[in-house]
């Protein structure tokens, strides 16, 4: 029994350096996975949203985060007024971030 304890004690001390490197490699791999699975896609989505906001103009047909379709009739720095429906009476101000899709009007002339 003492022989097994002595062998385990010597094996544990000599292999300790190797275990530290394995842990470091695992931490680096997990960090890389988190970057490529969480952080990078979020950066890409923010870049696409900023590009969408820069293309937005009065007269564009848009879809909101709630799934409503409308037309932009006025814009300020961070808000837009969107007209919904054909009756021209439903105009709602909302933040630009609530716009998820833009369709440019088609020129038929």
Backbone as CSV, one residue per row, in Angstrom:
resi,resn,N_x,N_y,N_z,CA_x,CA_y,CA_z,C_x,C_y,C_z
1,UNK,0.822,-1.188,0.000,0.000,0.000,0.000,0.864,1.248,0.000
2,UNK,1.901,1.239,0.820,2.803,2.376,0.869,3.512,2.560,-0.462
3,UNK,3.784,1.463,-1.129,4.443,1.530,-2.429,3.549,2.232,-3.455
4,UNK,2.233,1.946,-3.456,1.306,2.604,-4.378,1.186,4.091,-4.069
5,UNK,1.146,4.465,-2.795,1.070,5.874,-2.419,2.329,6.616,-2.819
6,UNK,3.473,5.984,-2.648,4.733,6.622,-3.021,4.809,6.795,-4.529
7,UNK,4.352,5.791,-5.277,4.367,5.892,-6.740,3.411,6.976,-7.229
8,UNK,2.239,7.073,-6.616,1.282,8.099,-6.989,1.819,9.486,-6.662
9,UNK,2.501,9.618,-5.571,3.056,10.912,-5.185,4.148,11.338,-6.150
10,UNK,5.014,10.432,-6.568,6.088,10.801,-7.502,5.529,11.055,-8.892
11,UNK,4.529,10.302,-9.306,3.921,10.512,-10.617,3.189,11.842,-10.658
12,UNK,2.511,12.187,-9.581,1.765,13.438,-9.522,2.672,14.648,-9.590
13,UNK,3.827,14.604,-8.986,4.716,15.762,-8.995,5.432,15.908,-10.322
14,UNK,5.792,14.809,-10.949,6.513,14.923,-12.216,5.579,15.262,-13.366
15,UNK,4.317,14.863,-13.315,3.357,15.142,-14.380,2.605,16.439,-14.170
16,UNK,2.874,17.163,-13.111,2.161,18.396,-12.804,2.378,19.464,-13.844
17,UNK,3.585,19.558,-14.391,3.872,20.544,-15.422,3.084,20.274,-16.686
18,UNK,2.938,19.023,-17.017,2.185,18.641,-18.207,0.704,18.968,-18.037
19,UNK,0.168,18.735,-16.842,-1.237,19.033,-16.587,-1.508,20.531,-16.710
20,UNK,-0.565,21.366,-16.298,-0.726,22.809,-16.409,-0.827,23.226,-17.867
21,UNK,-0.005,22.666,-18.723,-0.045,22.997,-20.150,-1.344,22.537,-20.794
22,UNK,-1.839,21.392,-20.387,-3.112,20.901,-20.927,-4.241,21.846,-20.546
23,UNK,-4.242,22.319,-19.301,-5.270,23.254,-18.855,-5.174,24.562,-19.635
24,UNK,-3.973,25.053,-19.846,-3.789,26.294,-20.608,-4.298,26.135,-22.032
25,UNK,-3.996,25.004,-22.654,-4.459,24.751,-24.018,-5.988,24.706,-24.058
26,UNK,-6.607,24.045,-23.074,-8.076,23.994,-23.023,-8.677,25.382,-22.861
27,UNK,-8.095,26.198,-22.000,-8.615,27.550,-21.795,-8.510,28.365,-23.086
28,UNK,-7.390,28.246,-23.791,-7.210,28.967,-25.048,-8.208,28.473,-26.094
29,UNK,-8.408,27.164,-26.172,-9.368,26.618,-27.137,-10.794,27.063,-26.828
30,UNK,-11.163,27.068,-25.573,-12.508,27.515,-25.198,-12.673,29.004,-25.501
31,UNK,-11.634,29.798,-25.231,-11.685,31.225,-25.564,-11.837,31.451,-27.061
32,UNK,-11.107,30.676,-27.860,-11.214,30.804,-29.315,-12.608,30.398,-29.801
33,UNK,-13.152,29.336,-29.226,-14.503,28.913,-29.610,-15.525,29.990,-29.265
34,UNK,-15.392,30.599,-28.094,-16.324,31.655,-27.708,-16.217,32.839,-28.667
35,UNK,-14.994,33.174,-29.077,-14.812,34.292,-29.998,-15.506,34.010,-31.327
36,UNK,-15.253,32.828,-31.896,-15.787,32.529,-33.227,-17.270,32.183,-33.213
37,UNK,-17.813,31.771,-32.065,-19.222,31.406,-32.023,-20.112,32.520,-31.482
38,UNK,-19.556,33.448,-30.697,-20.381,34.472,-30.069,-19.969,35.874,-30.494
39,UNK,-18.737,36.238,-30.272,-18.301,37.622,-30.465,-18.240,38.009,-31.934
40,UNK,-17.637,37.179,-32.780,-17.496,37.516,-34.199,-18.850,37.654,-34.903
41,UNK,-19.810,36.734,-34.702,-21.122,36.928,-35.338,-21.841,38.188,-34.859
42,UNK,-21.678,38.548,-33.580,-22.304,39.771,-33.088,-21.699,41.002,-33.742
43,UNK,-20.382,41.007,-33.925,-19.731,42.128,-34.605,-20.227,42.244,-36.043
44,UNK,-20.364,41.107,-36.705,-20.854,41.108,-38.086,-22.282,41.642,-38.155
45,UNK,-23.123,41.232,-37.198,-24.510,41.697,-37.187,-24.577,43.198,-36.928
46,UNK,-23.749,43.701,-36.009,-23.736,45.148,-35.740,-23.280,45.922,-36.968
47,UNK,-22.298,45.386,-37.694,-21.806,46.047,-38.910,-22.898,46.082,-39.977
48,UNK,-23.626,44.972,-40.149,-24.714,44.928,-41.121,-25.837,45.894,-40.737
49,UNK,-26.135,45.992,-39.433,-27.186,46.913,-38.978,-26.778,48.362,-39.230
50,UNK,-25.512,48.700,-38.981,-25.033,50.063,-39.230,-25.082,50.395,-40.720
51,UNK,-24.744,49.425,-41.560,-24.800,49.633,-43.010,-26.246,49.821,-43.465
52,UNK,-27.176,49.073,-42.859,-28.591,49.210,-43.173,-29.088,50.599,-42.786
53,UNK,-28.670,51.085,-41.622,-29.086,52.414,-41.160,-28.560,53.519,-42.074
54,UNK,-27.369,53.328,-42.619,-26.795,54.356,-43.484,-27.494,54.411,-44.847
55,UNK,-28.086,53.302,-45.296,-28.782,53.266,-46.591,-30.224,53.742,-46.499
56,UNK,-30.759,53.912,-45.314,-32.167,54.251,-45.125,-32.453,55.676,-45.606
57,UNK,-33.523,55.837,-46.399,-33.920,57.140,-46.927,-35.434,57.282,-46.858
58,UNK,-35.909,58.522,-46.932,-37.350,58.788,-46.978,-37.907,58.169,-48.257
59,UNK,-39.040,57.481,-48.136,-39.676,56.843,-49.287,-39.383,55.359,-49.391
60,UNK,-38.468,54.850,-48.581,-38.153,53.415,-48.607,-39.249,52.615,-47.931
61,UNK,-39.540,51.451,-48.488,-40.440,50.505,-47.827,-39.605,49.718,-46.822
62,UNK,-40.131,49.567,-45.614,-39.361,48.918,-44.552,-40.215,47.883,-43.838
63,UNK,-39.510,46.952,-43.165,-40.159,46.014,-42.268,-39.573,46.244,-40.882
64,UNK,-40.441,46.318,-39.873,-39.985,46.560,-38.509,-39.708,45.237,-37.792
65,UNK,-39.136,45.348,-36.591,-38.872,44.147,-35.804,-40.160,43.435,-35.411
66,UNK,-41.278,44.144,-35.387,-42.571,43.541,-35.064,-43.204,42.857,-36.276
67,UNK,-42.609,43.034,-37.461,-43.128,42.394,-38.665,-44.079,43.262,-39.460
68,UNK,-44.215,44.535,-39.091,-45.080,45.455,-39.829,-44.333,46.044,-41.016
69,UNK,-45.044,46.188,-42.135,-44.483,46.812,-43.323,-45.016,48.231,-43.435
70,UNK,-44.152,49.159,-43.814,-44.571,50.541,-43.965,-43.595,51.309,-44.832
71,UNK,-43.820,52.624,-44.935,-42.984,53.500,-45.753,-42.467,54.627,-44.862
72,UNK,-41.176,54.915,-44.982,-40.584,56.002,-44.208,-41.039,57.327,-44.806
73,UNK,-41.617,58.195,-43.968,-42.049,59.502,-44.466,-41.230,60.650,-43.884
74,UNK,-40.478,60.390,-42.802,-39.632,61.426,-42.223,-38.549,60.760,-41.381
75,UNK,-37.395,61.426,-41.281,-36.268,60.876,-40.520,-35.583,61.973,-39.726
76,UNK,-35.081,61.611,-38.551,-34.167,62.455,-37.787,-32.918,61.620,-37.527
77,UNK,-32.079,62.065,-36.602,-30.827,61.344,-36.358,-31.039,59.900,-35.913
78,UNK,-31.933,59.678,-34.952,-32.102,58.322,-34.439,-33.545,57.807,-34.488
79,UNK,-34.460,58.589,-35.066,-35.845,58.137,-35.184,-36.333,58.280,-36.623
80,UNK,-37.354,57.506,-36.941,-38.018,57.593,-38.242,-39.519,57.610,-37.993
81,UNK,-40.251,58.208,-38.909,-41.712,58.137,-38.863,-42.134,57.254,-40.018
82,UNK,-42.808,56.169,-39.658,-43.210,55.175,-40.650,-44.723,55.221,-40.800
83,UNK,-45.167,55.210,-42.054,-46.592,55.220,-42.373,-47.012,53.799,-42.728
84,UNK,-48.015,53.303,-42.018,-48.489,51.937,-42.230,-49.858,51.967,-42.891
85,UNK,-50.101,51.066,-43.810,-51.405,50.935,-44.449,-51.618,51.944,-45.566
86,UNK,-52.781,51.854,-46.189,-53.109,52.712,-47.324,-53.912,53.945,-46.947
87,UNK,-54.367,54.045,-45.700,-55.248,55.147,-45.348,-54.491,56.423,-44.982
88,UNK,-53.195,56.422,-44.949,-52.343,57.587,-44.699,-52.560,58.205,-43.318
89,UNK,-53.268,57.534,-42.421,-53.514,58.073,-41.090,-52.705,57.372,-40.007
90,UNK,-52.095,56.287,-40.311,-51.351,55.526,-39.313,-49.864,55.820,-39.469
91,UNK,-49.384,56.826,-38.761,-47.978,57.227,-38.802,-47.404,57.066,-37.406
92,UNK,-46.359,56.267,-37.303,-45.797,55.955,-35.997,-44.314,56.297,-35.974
93,UNK,-43.876,57.126,-35.007,-42.444,57.360,-34.848,-41.806,56.165,-34.136
94,UNK,-40.625,55.793,-34.569,-39.903,54.680,-33.937,-38.403,54.876,-34.097
95,UNK,-37.643,54.139,-33.319,-36.192,54.212,-33.423,-35.729,53.523,-34.696
96,UNK,-34.616,54.005,-35.231,-34.075,53.408,-36.457,-33.703,51.946,-36.255
97,UNK,-33.309,51.583,-35.040,-32.910,50.199,-34.775,-34.072,49.223,-34.896
98,UNK,-35.312,49.731,-34.932,-36.479,48.864,-35.078,-36.693,48.435,-36.521
99,UNK,-35.931,48.986,-37.453,-36.032,48.620,-38.869,-35.075,47.464,-39.132
100,UNK,-35.603,46.380,-39.698,-34.760,45.208,-39.959,-34.577,44.913,-41.444
101,UNK,-35.409,45.507,-42.291,-35.306,45.248,-43.734,-35.745,46.478,-44.485
102,UNK,-35.043,46.753,-45.599,-35.364,47.919,-46.425,-35.515,47.482,-47.864
103,UNK,-36.555,48.010,-48.523,-36.728,47.833,-49.962,-36.770,49.216,-50.595
104,UNK,-35.893,49.453,-51.521,-35.872,50.738,-52.224,-37.026,50.807,-53.205
105,UNK,-37.620,51.989,-53.380,-38.719,52.110,-54.353,-38.189,51.878,-55.769
106,UNK,-39.033,51.273,-56.587,-38.656,50.974,-57.969,-39.101,52.116,-58.876
107,UNK,-38.169,52.627,-59.697,-38.524,53.676,-60.663,-39.115,53.020,-61.907
108,UNK,-40.339,53.396,-62.231,-40.994,52.869,-63.434,-40.922,53.838,-64.595
109,UNK,-40.156,54.886,-64.441,-40.142,55.909,-65.472,-38.903,55.867,-66.242
